[in-house]
Amino acid sequence: MTNPRDIMNRLENTFAQQKELINIFVTAGYPNINSLPTLVDKLIASGIDVIEVGMPYSDPLADGPIIQKASAIALKNGITISTIFEQIAQIRKKHYKTPMLIMGYFNQMLQVGVEDFLMKCNSAGVDALIIPDLPLEVYVKEYQSLFEKYSIKISFLITPQTTTERIKKLDEACSAFLYIVSDNSLTGAKTEGFSEQQIVYFNRLKNINLTSPTMIGFGISNKKMVLEANLYANGAIIGSAYLEAIRKGNHTEFIEKLTS
């Protein structure tokens, strides 16, 4: 079993860095079934701070059309949860210091068995999970002890509609970082910057004095938005724009522009 201190250090050390953190979302099995290790190699070599591995799912609630299409292709390629764990374990042997998260849906955990899933996460070197459809109350009552047993951290999502009272509860239960959903739409790359309404929302969260690190996601597509996100949070999450760059064949240049 992975040492709990190792997992904590990877996350803590990353968020302790005084720079613009970037989390890149990569759909496992896309564009080819064995693409993940190669893509992650390139991302980490380019200076990406956090890797978020998406488990393809046939009915993704929070994902926009770009991630949905990537997931459909990955499933057609034959990607499985077992293969994802094998590939993450392969990556972890080479890249020990970079935090790696899995983003998926609770039904996928149930298919494996929650405890078995967490045990596999620990064995592969996964640091934390993002499970958008796992309610806070269910997590605390039924699964928090299992997460702690296998030293797996959890991130919770905050939206513009989340009340301050609810945010504080999520902050208390969070053990990785709070995922700030930038707006109420599905995931998807946007070319413009943040709106005045979004800035008001980000400032409201800053004024709550959260104890957990924060990262802003949904709609971030360029370095300007990354820099702006880092004025209000510890980092930025990019998914759809990166997957679209993979589709176009210019993902290397896309990452270079983000990190230069």
Stockholm file with secondary structure:
# STOCKHOLM 1.0

chainA/1-260         MTNPRDIMNRLENTFAQQKELINIFVTAGYPNINSLPTLVDKLIASGIDVIEVGMPYSDPLADGPIIQKASAIALKNGITISTIFEQIAQIRKKHYKTPMLIMGYFNQMLQVGVEDFLMKCNSAGVDALIIPDLPLEVYVKEYQSLFEKYSIKISFLITPQTTTERIKKLDEACSAFLYIVSDNSLTGAKTEGFSEQQIVYFNRLKNINLTSPTMIGFGISNKKMVLEANLYANGAIIGSAYLEAIRKGNHTEFIEKLTS
#=GR chainA/1-260 SS CCCHHHHHHHHHHHHHSSSCEEEEEEETTCSSTTHHHHHHHHHHHTTCCEEEEECCCSSCSSCCHHHHHHHHHHHHHTCCHHHHHHHHHHHHHHCCSSCEEEECCHHHHHHHCHHHHHHHHHHHTCCEEECTTSCHHHIIIIIHHHHHHTTCEEEEEECTTCCHHHHHHHHHHCSSCEEEECSSSCSCCCSSCCCHHHHHHHHHHHHTTCSSCEEEESSCCSHHHHHHHTTTSSEEEECHHHHHHHHHTCHHHHHHHHHC
#=GC SS_cons         CCCHHHHHHHHHHHHHSSSCEEEEEEETTCSSTTHHHHHHHHHHHTTCCEEEEECCCSSCSSCCHHHHHHHHHHHHHTCCHHHHHHHHHHHHHHCCSSCEEEECCHHHHHHHCHHHHHHHHHHHTCCEEECTTSCHHHIIIIIHHHHHHTTCEEEEEECTTCCHHHHHHHHHHCSSCEEEECSSSCSCCCSSCCCHHHHHHHHHHHHTTCSSCEEEESSCCSHHHHHHHTTTSSEEEECHHHHHHHHHTCHHHHHHHHHC
//
